[in-house]
Every structure is written in structure tokens, then in C-alpha cells.
Amino acid sequence: MLPVIHEHMNPDKYCVDGREYGIYNIYFDTPDNFLIRQSIEKPYYKEKLRLRSYYSPASPDDTVFLEVKKKVGGIVTKRRVAMTLREAEIYLQTRVKPYFEAFIQQQVMKEMDVFLNHYDCAPKQYISYQRAAFFGKGDKEFRLTFDRKITARREALSLAKESYGEQLILPNQRLMEIKVPGSIPLWLSEALSALEIRRRSFSKYGTAYQNHIRRQIEAAQQSERKISYA
């Protein structure tokens, strides 16, 4: 794909000289994992809360982004606000908000309050990955990303911890996401067809959660076998 992409797209400003950049996330969920269980069912409307950093490990004074991501009928919207990791952790634990002068940031924080008042959330999943990103030469709203080394864990749920955990895809695989407000450009459609690349559903958080449940089931089955042999 890359030779064709470079003809029609430019690298993201963070992908200098072809370099990737890291994205590190903590996902929040209810005690019974309602948000991810609902998301896996592919409802018409779903939402999730995550804390994102572009540093690993992040220090207390590093900038992080608290985000509410919503999907309504296939249309994705994201609201996020920047603060330090220390401020984010204080807010999530106590609901004491950092000071924001801009009205839009104040409004986003009110939406965060609504989300957290509705859902009894706590950190549940760590996911990180290395990303190469591109945007259209004629349309900067058109973005395409490749993610690799998608790493997940359900312990040590802090952005202050280094990235480690299970790998959700193989080392030679990439997760490609096409983010376009309208229809896919003809050149991209032709390239996907020629390379026999097919669309499929893949959720990083959903895959990590399903792997977690699968391990729990396998552990329970092994425990039952040991009891029956005793």
C-alpha cells in the first residue's frame, strides 16, 4: 500500500522521516465491564472514556488527553481536553477539575462529569501501539493510519508505567484504519481491490477484553479438571 499512499497522501507531522509515534491509553469501564460488553454487541449508539498519552512512561507534569469517544450509526465523534497526568488522576479520583479559561474546555469537562456520573467507571484496560499516519494532499480531513505492536494488559493501569503486555496482532501484521468524512477516493478503492485487502471489524479494546474472558474460561476449565482428578 505504501507506494500508492505516498502518491496521494502526506505523512502526519509527527511522522518525521517516516518515523512512527507511540500512543498509550487507559480505558475506563464499570465493575461489570458494561461499556465494552455493549460495544462488542455493535449497538447503534456506544461511548467510551479513555486517558491518552504520547509519552511512555508519562511523568506527572506531562500533557495527557481525557477523551469521550462516541459512535452513532457509524459516525464517530470525539471530545477531548488536555491536562497534566497529575491533574487527570486527581479529577478521575475526586472529580476536582483543573482550571480552564476557554469555554469549550469547560464544556467538555461538563460532558466528562455527565459521563462519570452516569457510569461508575474505573481504569480497566491498558492499550498502546506504534502508529504511522497520513493525510490526504487535497483533503486533510481524509486520514489513514497503520498501527503495529498493539499491546494490552489489565494490571498496572497507569500511564506512568512503561508499555508492556500481550500482543493483539502478529509482528508482521498492521491494523489499517481509513478515516474519511465522505466516500473513499477512487485511487484508494482501486488499490485495496488490487491488493485484495478486505474490510473487517477490529476493536483493540474489544479484542483485549475477549482474550481476557477466554483466559478466564480456560483457567476455570483447568481448575475443574484438577478437582475431578483429585
Sequence and secondary structure as in RCSB ss.txt:
>XXXX:A:sequence
MLPVIHEHMNPDKYCVDGREYGIYNIYFDTPDNFLIRQSIEKPYYKEKLRLRSYYSPASPDDTVFLEVKKKVGGI
VTKRRVAMTLREAEIYLQTRVKPYFEAFIQQQVMKEMDVFLNHYDCAPKQYISYQRAAFFGKGDKEFRLTFDRKI
TARREALSLAKESYGEQLILPNQRLMEIKVPGSIPLWLSEALSALEIRRRSFSKYGTAYQNHIRRQIEAAQQSER
KISYA
>XXXX:A:secstr
 HHHHHHHEEE TTSGGG  EEEEEEEEE TT HHHHHHHT  SEEEEEEEEESSSS  TTSEEEEEEEEEETTE
EEEEEEEEEHHHHHHHHHH       SHHHHHHHHHHHHHHHHS  EEEEEEEEEEEEEEESS TT EEEEEEEE
EEESSS  TTS   SEESS TT  EEEEE SSS  HHHHHHHHHTT       HHHHHHHHHHHHHHHHHHHHHH
HHHH 
